[in-house]
Amino acid sequence: MKCTSKLLSVFFAVSLLTISITGCSGISYSSKYQVSSSSSGNREDQIYPTFASDLCVVDTDITSSDVSLSEQASAGLFDLNRKETLYAKNVNLQVQPASLTKIMTAYVALKYGTLDQVLVAGSDVYVDESGAQKIGLKEGDRMTLDQALRLLLIYSANDVANLIASNVSDSIEGFVNLMNTEAKRIGATNSHFVNPHGLTADEHYVTAYDMYLIFNAAMEYDTFSEIINMTEYNTTYLDAKGTSKEVSVANTNAYLRGDQSMPQGVTVIGGKTGTTTAAGHCLILLARDVSGNPYISVIMRDTDSGSLYNDMTSLLNEIAG
């Protein structure tokens, strides 16, 4: 679906429940994203726009015979330069986002916080859910927002999400209110958040299309674009007594880790993974084709990790050339 030339004015009010239109939303951005790539050992800086001048609104499935996803999956592939939706399946279905939630958390933190802000863990930092990813923060631990964002997006630490939320706002609840306000502001009107980490909760949901909008907005910040391209991160923070604590994490994205091959002619710049029993397996990516044109691809509610990456590779093959 290509954006039409018709001008549409859409006012997103908090009370608005659903929007069903076609065309472009008229949201304008001017940010550019710089990525360092290597070819035959030589590093090259490539700069290209990550935001389309208009954002397409999708209200129907757009499928391809070369992409076959499970019935329950929702997915989308968006060409940012040409303002085209290349693939869409259940993109407006409300689903659990798992750790894709953390993209919204990062966006709000970058907007309302400062990178050198020191975050201090309170009693609300603990995450008790069995199997939840965390670095083991304890009350009194402290680190900067810059450190926390890297642990949040690279390793998907749930306790770090709580740390960010309770320090950037007056409370986790207050931060979540900001998440919902900002989601509406950028047009993600079919989403609702109740926590900053994405662990399963009632009334916590997004759509694949809204995740595209949220990811797109987060790329306005150079720090976000830098972090999602990192493969690992090592840092030191302080505990309540001032003792240094080291932490080393690796990216959960199999394309960046090298566990999953990218389609020929496609470079995965970065993204975010998410998995819970309720949400299934989720992945959103920024990728570019051989000419450097940027795309956002998202798959939610896939059946397992193997299927998720096979399906994402099939989706990315749509831009290979």
Phi and psi in degrees as GROMACS dihedral restraints (atoms count N, CA, C in turn):
[ dihedral_restraints ]
;  ai    aj    ak    al  type     phi  dphi    fc
    3     4     5     6     1   -98.1    20    10
    4     5     6     7     1   144.5    20    10
    6     7     8     9     1   -62.7    20    10
    7     8     9    10     1   137.5    20    10
    9    10    11    12     1   -87.0    20    10
   10    11    12    13     1   169.2    20    10
   12    13    14    15     1   -85.9    20    10
   13    14    15    16     1    -5.2    20    10
   15    16    17    18     1   -66.4    20    10
   16    17    18    19     1   134.4    20    10
   18    19    20    21     1   -84.4    20    10
   19    20    21    22     1   125.6    20    10
   21    22    23    24     1  -119.5    20    10
   22    23    24    25     1   132.1    20    10
   24    25    26    27     1  -109.0    20    10
   25    26    27    28     1   121.8    20    10
   27    28    29    30     1  -125.4    20    10
   28    29    30    31     1   124.0    20    10
   30    31    32    33     1  -102.5    20    10
   31    32    33    34     1   118.1    20    10
   33    34    35    36     1   -94.2    20    10
   34    35    36    37     1   107.5    20    10
   36    37    38    39     1   -98.1    20    10
   37    38    39    40     1   153.1    20    10
   39    40    41    42     1   -60.5    20    10
   40    41    42    43     1   -30.9    20    10
   42    43    44    45     1   -80.5    20    10
   43    44    45    46     1    -9.4    20    10
   45    46    47    48     1   -70.5    20    10
   46    47    48    49     1   130.3    20    10
   48    49    50    51     1   -95.5    20    10
   49    50    51    52     1   -44.9    20    10
   51    52    53    54     1  -141.4    20    10
   52    53    54    55     1   152.9    20    10
   54    55    56    57     1  -131.8    20    10
   55    56    57    58     1   132.0    20    10
   57    58    59    60     1  -134.9    20    10
   58    59    60    61     1    90.5    20    10
   60    61    62    63     1  -138.8    20    10
   61    62    63    64     1   167.6    20    10
   63    64    65    66     1  -121.8    20    10
   64    65    66    67     1   159.7    20    10
   66    67    68    69     1   116.4    20    10
   67    68    69    70     1  -148.7    20    10
   69    70    71    72     1  -116.5    20    10
   70    71    72    73     1   149.6    20    10
   72    73    74    75     1   -85.3    20    10
   73    74    75    76     1   -14.0    20    10
   75    76    77    78     1    77.9    20    10
   76    77    78    79     1    13.8    20    10
   78    79    80    81     1   -81.3    20    10
   79    80    81    82     1   129.3    20    10
   81    82    83    84     1  -115.3    20    10
   82    83    84    85     1   135.9    20    10
   84    85    86    87     1  -133.8    20    10
   85    86    87    88     1   155.8    20    10
   87    88    89    90     1  -127.1    20    10
   88    89    90    91     1     4.6    20    10
   90    91    92    93     1   -67.8    20    10
   91    92    93    94     1   152.8    20    10
   93    94    95    96     1  -126.0    20    10
   94    95    96    97     1   152.5    20    10
   96    97    98    99     1  -117.0    20    10
   97    98    99   100     1   133.7    20    10
   99   100   101   102     1  -111.7    20    10
  100   101   102   103     1   131.3    20    10
  102   103   104   105     1  -129.1    20    10
  103   104   105   106     1   138.6    20    10
  105   106   107   108     1   -95.2    20    10
  106   107   108   109     1   124.0    20    10
  108   109   110   111     1  -119.9    20    10
  109   110   111   112     1   161.6    20    10
  111   112   113   114     1  -124.8    20    10
  112   113   114   115     1   140.9    20    10
  114   115   116   117     1  -140.8    20    10
  115   116   117   118     1   119.6    20    10
  117   118   119   120     1    53.9    20    10
  118   119   120   121     1    36.1    20    10
  120   121   122   123     1    87.1    20    10
  121   122   123   124     1    -9.4    20    10
  123   124   125   126     1   -97.7    20    10
  124   125   126   127     1   130.0    20    10
  126   127   128   129     1   -88.7    20    10
  127   128   129   130     1   142.9    20    10
  129   130   131   132     1  -138.9    20    10
  130   131   132   133     1   131.0    20    10
  132   133   134   135     1   -90.5    20    10
  133   134   135   136     1   123.7    20    10
  135   136   137   138     1  -117.4    20    10
  136   137   138   139     1   131.2    20    10
  138   139   140   141     1  -117.2    20    10
  139   140   141   142     1   129.5    20    10
  141   142   143   144     1  -151.6    20    10
  142   143   144   145     1   155.7    20    10
  144   145   146   147     1   -71.2    20    10
  145   146   147   148     1   136.9    20    10
  147   148   149   150     1  -100.4    20    10
  148   149   150   151     1   -13.2    20    10
  150   151   152   153     1  -111.3    20    10
  151   152   153   154     1   132.0    20    10
  153   154   155   156     1   -73.8    20    10
  154   155   156   157     1   153.4    20    10
  156   157   158   159     1   -69.6    20    10
  157   158   159   160     1   -25.0    20    10
  159   160   161   162     1  -134.5    20    10
  160   161   162   163     1   149.1    20    10
  162   163   164   165     1  -109.8    20    10
  163   164   165   166     1   123.9    20    10
  165   166   167   168     1   -70.0    20    10
  166   167   168   169     1   146.5    20    10
  168   169   170   171     1  -108.9    20    10
  169   170   171   172     1   126.0    20    10
  171   172   173   174     1  -107.1    20    10
  172   173   174   175     1   128.5    20    10
  174   175   176   177     1  -127.2    20    10
  175   176   177   178     1    14.4    20    10
  177   178   179   180     1  -152.9    20    10
  178   179   180   181     1   159.7    20    10
  180   181   182   183     1   -71.7    20    10
  181   182   183   184     1   141.0    20    10
  183   184   185   186     1  -129.4    20    10
  184   185   186   187     1   104.5    20    10
  186   187   188   189     1  -110.6    20    10
  187   188   189   190     1   171.2    20    10
  189   190   191   192     1  -138.1    20    10
  190   191   192   193     1   141.6    20    10
  192   193   194   195     1   -67.1    20    10
  193   194   195   196     1   -16.4    20    10
  195   196   197   198     1   -90.5    20    10
  196   197   198   199     1    -6.0    20    10
  198   199   200   201     1  -120.7    20    10
  199   200   201   202     1   119.7    20    10
  201   202   203   204     1  -126.4    20    10
  202   203   204   205     1   109.2    20    10
  204   205   206   207     1  -109.4    20    10
  205   206   207   208     1   159.8    20    10
  207   208   209   210     1   -63.7    20    10
  208   209   210   211     1   156.6    20    10
  210   211   212   213     1   -57.8    20    10
  211   212   213   214     1   -39.0    20    10
  213   214   215   216     1   -81.2    20    10
  214   215   216   217     1   -11.1    20    10
  216   217   218   219     1   -71.7    20    10
  217   218   219   220     1   149.6    20    10
  219   220   221   222     1  -123.3    20    10
  220   221   222   223     1   141.7    20    10
  222   223   224   225     1  -158.0    20    10
  223   224   225   226     1   158.4    20    10
  225   226   227   228     1  -155.9    20    10
  226   227   228   229     1   151.3    20    10
  228   229   230   231     1  -133.4    20    10
  229   230   231   232     1   122.5    20    10
  231   232   233   234     1  -124.8    20    10
  232   233   234   235     1   124.7    20    10
  234   235   236   237     1   -88.5    20    10
  235   236   237   238     1   110.9    20    10
  237   238   239   240     1   -74.9    20    10
  238   239   240   241     1   -32.2    20    10
  240   241   242   243     1   -77.1    20    10
  241   242   243   244     1   -45.3    20    10
  243   244   245   246     1   -87.6    20    10
  244   245   246   247     1    -4.5    20    10
  246   247   248   249     1    59.1    20    10
  247   248   249   250     1    45.1    20    10
  249   250   251   252     1  -120.6    20    10
  250   251   252   253     1   142.3    20    10
  252   253   254   255     1   -93.5    20    10
  253   254   255   256     1   113.5    20    10
  255   256   257   258     1   -88.2    20    10
  256   257   258   259     1   -25.5    20    10
  258   259   260   261     1  -153.3    20    10
  259   260   261   262     1   140.8    20    10
  261   262   263   264     1  -152.1    20    10
  262   263   264   265     1   129.9    20    10
  264   265   266   267     1  -142.2    20    10
  265   266   267   268     1   118.0    20    10
  267   268   269   270     1    52.0    20    10
  268   269   270   271     1    36.2    20    10
  270   271   272   273     1   -69.5    20    10
  271   272   273   274     1   -19.1    20    10
  273   274   275   276     1  -106.9    20    10
  274   275   276   277     1    15.7    20    10
  276   277   278   279     1   -82.2    20    10
  277   278   279   280     1   129.2    20    10
  279   280   281   282     1   -77.3    20    10
  280   281   282   283     1   122.0    20    10
  282   283   284   285     1  -137.8    20    10
  283   284   285   286     1   161.4    20    10
  285   286   287   288     1   -69.1    20    10
  286   287   288   289     1   135.4    20    10
  288   289   290   291     1   -94.7    20    10
  289   290   291   292     1    -8.8    20    10
  291   292   293   294     1    49.9    20    10
  292   293   294   295     1  -136.6    20    10
  294   295   296   297     1   -77.7    20    10
  295   296   297   298     1    -1.9    20    10
  297   298   299   300     1   -62.2    20    10
  298   299   300   301     1   -19.6    20    10
  300   301   302   303     1   -51.4    20    10
  301   302   303   304     1   -35.6    20    10
  303   304   305   306     1   -65.5    20    10
  304   305   306   307     1   -17.5    20    10
  306   307   308   309     1   -66.8    20    10
  307   308   309   310     1   -42.2    20    10
  309   310   311   312     1   -66.5    20    10
  310   311   312   313     1   -38.8    20    10
  312   313   314   315     1   -60.2    20    10
  313   314   315   316     1   -45.0    20    10
  315   316   317   318     1   -64.9    20    10
  316   317   318   319     1   -41.8    20    10
  318   319   320   321     1   -60.3    20    10
  319   320   321   322     1   -47.2    20    10
  321   322   323   324     1   -65.7    20    10
  322   323   324   325     1   -41.1    20    10
  324   325   326   327     1   -63.0    20    10
  325   326   327   328     1   -41.4    20    10
  327   328   329   330     1   -68.5    20    10
  328   329   330   331     1   -32.0    20    10
  330   331   332   333     1   -76.4    20    10
  331   332   333   334     1   -39.1    20    10
  333   334   335   336     1  -105.1    20    10
  334   335   336   337     1   -14.2    20    10
  336   337   338   339     1  -109.4    20    10
  337   338   339   340     1  -177.7    20    10
  339   340   341   342     1  -127.5    20    10
  340   341   342   343     1   145.3    20    10
  342   343   344   345     1   -62.1    20    10
  343   344   345   346     1   -30.4    20    10
  345   346   347   348     1   -90.0    20    10
  346   347   348   349     1     3.2    20    10
  348   349   350   351     1   -63.0    20    10
  349   350   351   352     1   131.0    20    10
  351   352   353   354     1   -88.3    20    10
  352   353   354   355     1   123.5    20    10
  354   355   356   357     1   -99.0    20    10
  355   356   357   358     1   133.8    20    10
  357   358   359   360     1  -117.7    20    10
  358   359   360   361     1   126.5    20    10
  360   361   362   363     1   -71.3    20    10
  361   362   363   364     1   131.8    20    10
  363   364   365   366     1  -106.0    20    10
  364   365   366   367     1  -168.8    20    10
  366   367   368   369     1   -69.6    20    10
  367   368   369   370     1   -13.4    20    10
  369   370   371   372     1   -92.3    20    10
  370   371   372   373     1     9.9    20    10
  372   373   374   375     1   -79.1    20    10
  373   374   375   376     1   -21.0    20    10
  375   376   377   378     1   -73.1    20    10
  376   377   378   379     1   142.4    20    10
  378   379   380   381     1  -122.6    20    10
  379   380   381   382     1   115.6    20    10
  381   382   383   384     1   -98.4    20    10
  382   383   384   385     1    -9.4    20    10
  384   385   386   387     1   -61.7    20    10
  385   386   387   388     1   131.7    20    10
  387   388   389   390     1   -61.1    20    10
  388   389   390   391     1   131.5    20    10
  390   391   392   393     1    81.9    20    10
  391   392   393   394     1    -1.7    20    10
  393   394   395   396     1   -68.6    20    10
  394   395   396   397     1   135.9    20    10
  396   397   398   399     1   -70.8    20    10
  397   398   399   400     1   131.4    20    10
  399   400   401   402     1  -160.8    20    10
  400   401   402   403     1   164.8    20    10
  402   403   404   405     1  -102.5    20    10
  403   404   405   406     1    -0.8    20    10
  405   406   407   408     1    84.9    20    10
  406   407   408   409     1    37.9    20    10
  408   409   410   411     1   -62.7    20    10
  409   410   411   412     1   146.2    20    10
  411   412   413   414     1  -125.8    20    10
  412   413   414   415     1   158.2    20    10
  414   415   416   417     1   -55.4    20    10
  415   416   417   418     1   131.7    20    10
  417   418   419   420     1    97.3    20    10
  418   419   420   421     1   -17.3    20    10
  420   421   422   423     1   -62.3    20    10
  421   422   423   424     1   148.0    20    10
  423   424   425   426     1  -145.6    20    10
  424   425   426   427     1   146.6    20    10
  426   427   428   429     1  -157.3    20    10
  427   428   429   430     1   168.7    20    10
  429   430   431   432     1   -81.5    20    10
  430   431   432   433     1   163.2    20    10
  432   433   434   435     1   -62.5    20    10
  433   434   435   436     1   -35.6    20    10
  435   436   437   438     1   -59.7    20    10
  436   437   438   439     1   -46.7    20    10
  438   439   440   441     1   -61.5    20    10
  439   440   441   442     1   -45.3    20    10
  441   442   443   444     1   -62.7    20    10
  442   443   444   445     1   -40.2    20    10
  444   445   446   447     1   -64.1    20    10
  445   446   447   448     1   -34.7    20    10
  447   448   449   450     1   -71.0    20    10
  448   449   450   451     1   -39.9    20    10
  450   451   452   453     1   -69.0    20    10
  451   452   453   454     1   -31.9    20    10
  453   454   455   456     1   -67.7    20    10
  454   455   456   457     1   -48.9    20    10
  456   457   458   459     1   -88.2    20    10
  457   458   459   460     1   -31.7    20    10
  459   460   461   462     1   -81.4    20    10
  460   461   462   463     1   -47.2    20    10
  462   463   464   465     1  -102.3    20    10
  463   464   465   466     1   -15.2    20    10
  465   466   467   468     1    65.1    20    10
  466   467   468   469     1    40.7    20    10
  468   469   470   471     1   -72.0    20    10
  469   470   471   472     1   121.4    20    10
  471   472   473   474     1   -73.3    20    10
  472   473   474   475     1   -34.2    20    10
  474   475   476   477     1   -69.2    20    10
  475   476   477   478     1   -30.2    20    10
  477   478   479   480     1   -67.7    20    10
  478   479   480   481     1   -34.3    20    10
  480   481   482   483     1   -60.5    20    10
  481   482   483   484     1   -43.3    20    10
  483   484   485   486     1   -64.1    20    10
  484   485   486   487     1   -40.2    20    10
  486   487   488   489     1   -58.8    20    10
  487   488   489   490     1   -47.6    20    10
  489   490   491   492     1   -61.5    20    10
  490   491   492   493     1   -48.6    20    10
  492   493   494   495     1   -61.5    20    10
  493   494   495   496     1   -45.0    20    10
  495   496   497   498     1   -74.5    20    10
  496   497   498   499     1   -16.5    20    10
  498   499   500   501     1   -99.6    20    10
  499   500   501   502     1   -36.2    20    10
  501   502   503   504     1   -71.6    20    10
  502   503   504   505     1   -34.3    20    10
  504   505   506   507     1  -113.0    20    10
  505   506   507   508     1  -177.2    20    10
  507   508   509   510     1   -78.2    20    10
  508   509   510   511     1   -13.3    20    10
  510   511   512   513     1  -167.2    20    10
  511   512   513   514     1   166.2    20    10
  513   514   515   516     1   -61.6    20    10
  514   515   516   517     1   -41.4    20    10
  516   517   518   519     1   -61.5    20    10
  517   518   519   520     1   -41.9    20    10
  519   520   521   522     1   -64.5    20    10
  520   521   522   523     1   -38.0    20    10
  522   523   524   525     1   -65.6    20    10
  523   524   525   526     1   -42.9    20    10
  525   526   527   528     1   -61.7    20    10
  526   527   528   529     1   -37.0    20    10
  528   529   530   531     1   -60.5    20    10
  529   530   531   532     1   -39.6    20    10
  531   532   533   534     1   -64.5    20    10
  532   533   534   535     1   -38.9    20    10
  534   535   536   537     1   -58.0    20    10
  535   536   537   538     1   -45.6    20    10
  537   538   539   540     1   -69.4    20    10
  538   539   540   541     1   -37.7    20    10
  540   541   542   543     1   -64.0    20    10
  541   542   543   544     1   -45.8    20    10
  543   544   545   546     1   -69.2    20    10
  544   545   546   547     1   -34.0    20    10
  546   547   548   549     1   -60.3    20    10
  547   548   549   550     1   -45.3    20    10
  549   550   551   552     1   -63.7    20    10
  550   551   552   553     1   -38.4    20    10
  552   553   554   555     1   -62.9    20    10
  553   554   555   556     1   -36.5    20    10
  555   556   557   558     1   -90.4    20    10
  556   557   558   559     1     3.5    20    10
  558   559   560   561     1    99.2    20    10
  559   560   561   562     1     2.3    20    10
  561   562   563   564     1   -83.3    20    10
  562   563   564   565     1    67.4    20    10
  564   565   566   567     1   -82.0    20    10
  565   566   567   568     1    -8.6    20    10
  567   568   569   570     1  -100.7    20    10
  568   569   570   571     1    15.6    20    10
  570   571   572   573     1  -116.3    20    10
  571   572   573   574     1   154.6    20    10
  573   574   575   576     1  -151.4    20    10
  574   575   576   577     1   132.6    20    10
  576   577   578   579     1  -114.6    20    10
  577   578   579   580     1   144.4    20    10
  579   580   581   582     1  -125.1    20    10
  580   581   582   583     1    -4.2    20    10
  582   583   584   585     1  -152.1    20    10
  583   584   585   586     1   165.7    20    10
  585   586   587   588     1   -92.7    20    10
  586   587   588   589     1    -0.5    20    10
  588   589   590   591     1  -113.8    20    10
  589   590   591   592     1   -28.4    20    10
  591   592   593   594     1    99.5    20    10
  592   593   594   595     1     2.2    20    10
  594   595   596   597     1   -62.2    20    10
  595   596   597   598     1   148.8    20    10
  597   598   599   600     1   -56.2    20    10
  598   599   600   601     1   130.0    20    10
  600   601   602   603     1  -155.3    20    10
  601   602   603   604     1   147.4    20    10
  603   604   605   606     1   -61.3    20    10
  604   605   606   607     1   146.2    20    10
  606   607   608   609     1    62.8    20    10
  607   608   609   610     1    23.6    20    10
  609   610   611   612     1  -113.8    20    10
  610   611   612   613     1   107.3    20    10
  612   613   614   615     1  -156.9    20    10
  613   614   615   616     1   158.6    20    10
  615   616   617   618     1  -140.0    20    10
  616   617   618   619     1  -177.7    20    10
  618   619   620   621     1  -122.4    20    10
  619   620   621   622     1   161.7    20    10
  621   622   623   624     1   -62.2    20    10
  622   623   624   625     1   -38.0    20    10
  624   625   626   627     1   -65.9    20    10
  625   626   627   628     1   -41.8    20    10
  627   628   629   630     1   -63.8    20    10
  628   629   630   631     1   -35.2    20    10
  630   631   632   633     1   -64.3    20    10
  631   632   633   634     1   -36.1    20    10
  633   634   635   636     1   -59.8    20    10
  634   635   636   637     1   -45.1    20    10
  636   637   638   639     1   -63.3    20    10
  637   638   639   640     1   -43.6    20    10
  639   640   641   642     1   -66.9    20    10
  640   641   642   643     1   -45.3    20    10
  642   643   644   645     1   -61.8    20    10
  643   644   645   646     1   -43.1    20    10
  645   646   647   648     1   -58.8    20    10
  646   647   648   649     1   -43.4    20    10
  648   649   650   651     1   -67.4    20    10
  649   650   651   652     1   -39.3    20    10
  651   652   653   654     1   -63.1    20    10
  652   653   654   655     1   -30.9    20    10
  654   655   656   657     1   -69.2    20    10
  655   656   657   658     1    -6.6    20    10
  657   658   659   660     1   -63.3    20    10
  658   659   660   661     1   -23.1    20    10
  660   661   662   663     1   -99.4    20    10
  661   662   663   664     1   123.4    20    10
  663   664   665   666     1   -58.8    20    10
  664   665   666   667     1   -34.8    20    10
  666   667   668   669     1   -61.9    20    10
  667   668   669   670     1   -42.4    20    10
  669   670   671   672     1   -62.3    20    10
  670   671   672   673     1   -47.7    20    10
  672   673   674   675     1   -61.5    20    10
  673   674   675   676     1   -35.3    20    10
  675   676   677   678     1   -68.1    20    10
  676   677   678   679     1   -46.5    20    10
  678   679   680   681     1   -64.6    20    10
  679   680   681   682     1   -42.1    20    10
  681   682   683   684     1   -68.2    20    10
  682   683   684   685     1   -11.5    20    10
  684   685   686   687     1   -94.6    20    10
  685   686   687   688     1    -4.0    20    10
  687   688   689   690     1   -83.4    20    10
  688   689   690   691     1   141.2    20    10
  690   691   692   693     1   -92.3    20    10
  691   692   693   694     1   -26.3    20    10
  693   694   695   696     1  -154.9    20    10
  694   695   696   697     1   168.7    20    10
  696   697   698   699     1  -154.3    20    10
  697   698   699   700     1   133.1    20    10
  699   700   701   702     1  -124.4    20    10
  700   701   702   703     1   133.0    20    10
  702   703   704   705     1  -153.3    20    10
  703   704   705   706     1   170.6    20    10
  705   706   707   708     1  -130.3    20    10
  706   707   708   709     1   130.9    20    10
  708   709   710   711     1  -126.3    20    10
  709   710   711   712     1   175.2    20    10
  711   712   713   714     1  -111.2    20    10
  712   713   714   715     1   144.7    20    10
  714   715   716   717     1   -90.5    20    10
  715   716   717   718     1  -175.2    20    10
  717   718   719   720     1   -61.4    20    10
  718   719   720   721     1   -25.7    20    10
  720   721   722   723     1   -92.7    20    10
  721   722   723   724     1     0.5    20    10
  723   724   725   726     1    87.0    20    10
  724   725   726   727     1     9.5    20    10
  726   727   728   729     1   -80.8    20    10
  727   728   729   730     1   137.0    20    10
  729   730   731   732     1   -72.4    20    10
  730   731   732   733     1   139.8    20    10
  732   733   734   735     1  -128.3    20    10
  733   734   735   736     1   125.7    20    10
  735   736   737   738     1   -93.9    20    10
  736   737   738   739     1   145.1    20    10
  738   739   740   741     1  -142.7    20    10
  739   740   741   742     1   135.0    20    10
  741   742   743   744     1  -127.7    20    10
  742   743   744   745     1   129.4    20    10
  744   745   746   747     1  -133.1    20    10
  745   746   747   748     1   155.5    20    10
  747   748   749   750     1  -118.7    20    10
  748   749   750   751     1   152.5    20    10
  750   751   752   753     1   -65.2    20    10
  751   752   753   754     1   141.5    20    10
  753   754   755   756     1   -83.3    20    10
  754   755   756   757     1    -2.6    20    10
  756   757   758   759     1   -85.2    20    10
  757   758   759   760     1   116.3    20    10
  759   760   761   762     1   -66.3    20    10
  760   761   762   763     1   -28.4    20    10
  762   763   764   765     1   -65.5    20    10
  763   764   765   766     1   -43.2    20    10
  765   766   767   768     1   -73.8    20    10
  766   767   768   769     1   -33.6    20    10
  768   769   770   771     1   -70.2    20    10
  769   770   771   772     1   -20.9    20    10
  771   772   773   774     1    91.4    20    10
  772   773   774   775     1     4.4    20    10
  774   775   776   777     1   -76.8    20    10
  775   776   777   778     1   -20.3    20    10
  777   778   779   780     1  -127.4    20    10
  778   779   780   781     1   129.1    20    10
  780   781   782   783     1   -77.1    20    10
  781   782   783   784     1   138.7    20    10
  783   784   785   786     1   -79.8    20    10
  784   785   786   787     1   149.8    20    10
  786   787   788   789     1   -60.2    20    10
  787   788   789   790     1   146.7    20    10
  789   790   791   792     1   -61.1    20    10
  790   791   792   793     1   131.0    20    10
  792   793   794   795     1    89.9    20    10
  793   794   795   796     1     1.0    20    10
  795   796   797   798     1  -123.7    20    10
  796   797   798   799     1   135.1    20    10
  798   799   800   801     1  -116.8    20    10
  799   800   801   802     1   121.1    20    10
  801   802   803   804     1   -82.6    20    10
  802   803   804   805     1   118.3    20    10
  804   805   806   807     1   -80.6    20    10
  805   806   807   808     1   -41.0    20    10
  807   808   809   810     1   166.2    20    10
  808   809   810   811     1  -177.3    20    10
  810   811   812   813     1   169.7    20    10
  811   812   813   814     1  -151.7    20    10
  813   814   815   816     1  -148.1    20    10
  814   815   816   817     1   137.6    20    10
  816   817   818   819     1  -101.5    20    10
  817   818   819   820     1   164.1    20    10
  819   820   821   822     1  -163.0    20    10
  820   821   822   823     1   135.4    20    10
  822   823   824   825     1  -148.8    20    10
  823   824   825   826     1   125.7    20    10
  825   826   827   828     1  -144.1    20    10
  826   827   828   829     1   166.9    20    10
  828   829   830   831     1   -61.1    20    10
  829   830   831   832     1   -40.9    20    10
  831   832   833   834     1   -73.2    20    10
  832   833   834   835     1   -37.6    20    10
  834   835   836   837     1   -86.7    20    10
  835   836   837   838     1   -19.3    20    10
  837   838   839   840     1    74.2    20    10
  838   839   840   841     1  -154.3    20    10
  840   841   842   843     1  -104.9    20    10
  841   842   843   844     1   126.6    20    10
  843   844   845   846     1  -127.9    20    10
  844   845   846   847     1   149.3    20    10
  846   847   848   849     1  -157.4    20    10
  847   848   849   850     1   132.5    20    10
  849   850   851   852     1  -127.0    20    10
  850   851   852   853     1   139.1    20    10
  852   853   854   855     1  -136.1    20    10
  853   854   855   856     1   151.8    20    10
  855   856   857   858     1  -105.9    20    10
  856   857   858   859     1   126.8    20    10
  858   859   860   861     1  -136.6    20    10
  859   860   861   862     1   163.9    20    10
  861   862   863   864     1  -134.4    20    10
  862   863   864   865     1   151.8    20    10
  864   865   866   867     1   -87.2    20    10
  865   866   867   868     1  -174.1    20    10
  867   868   869   870     1   -64.8    20    10
  868   869   870   871     1   -22.3    20    10
  870   871   872   873     1   -91.1    20    10
  871   872   873   874     1    -0.3    20    10
  873   874   875   876     1    88.5    20    10
  874   875   876   877     1     7.2    20    10
  876   877   878   879     1   -73.2    20    10
  877   878   879   880     1   135.1    20    10
  879   880   881   882     1   -90.6    20    10
  880   881   882   883     1   148.0    20    10
  882   883   884   885     1  -140.4    20    10
  883   884   885   886     1   149.6    20    10
  885   886   887   888     1  -113.1    20    10
  886   887   888   889     1   130.2    20    10
  888   889   890   891     1  -125.1    20    10
  889   890   891   892     1   143.1    20    10
  891   892   893   894     1  -144.1    20    10
  892   893   894   895     1   136.7    20    10
  894   895   896   897     1  -131.6    20    10
  895   896   897   898     1   132.8    20    10
  897   898   899   900     1  -129.9    20    10
  898   899   900   901     1   151.9    20    10
  900   901   902   903     1    63.5    20    10
  901   902   903   904     1    36.2    20    10
  903   904   905   906     1   -78.6    20    10
  904   905   906   907     1   166.6    20    10
  906   907   908   909     1   -80.4    20    10
  907   908   909   910     1   -35.4    20    10
  909   910   911   912     1  -160.1    20    10
  910   911   912   913     1   171.9    20    10
  912   913   914   915     1   -63.5    20    10
  913   914   915   916     1   -42.4    20    10
  915   916   917   918     1   -61.3    20    10
  916   917   918   919     1   -45.3    20    10
  918   919   920   921     1   -64.9    20    10
  919   920   921   922     1   -38.3    20    10
  921   922   923   924     1   -58.7    20    10
  922   923   924   925     1   -49.0    20    10
  924   925   926   927     1   -74.4    20    10
  925   926   927   928     1   -33.7    20    10
  927   928   929   930     1   -63.0    20    10
  928   929   930   931     1   -42.9    20    10
  930   931   932   933     1   -68.3    20    10
  931   932   933   934     1   -39.8    20    10
  933   934   935   936     1   -65.9    20    10
  934   935   936   937     1   -38.1    20    10
  936   937   938   939     1   -62.4    20    10
  937   938   939   940     1   -41.0    20    10
  939   940   941   942     1   -62.2    20    10
  940   941   942   943     1   -39.8    20    10
  942   943   944   945     1   -67.2    20    10
  943   944   945   946     1   -43.4    20    10
  945   946   947   948     1   -67.7    20    10
  946   947   948   949     1   -24.8    20    10
  948   949   950   951     1   -62.6    20    10
  949   950   951   952     1   -19.1    20    10
  951   952   953   954     1   -66.3    20    10
  952   953   954   955     1   -20.6    20    10
  954   955   956   957     1  -109.0    20    10
  955   956   957   958     1    -2.0    20    10
  957   958   959   960     1   -71.0    20    10
  958   959   960   961     1   145.8    20    10
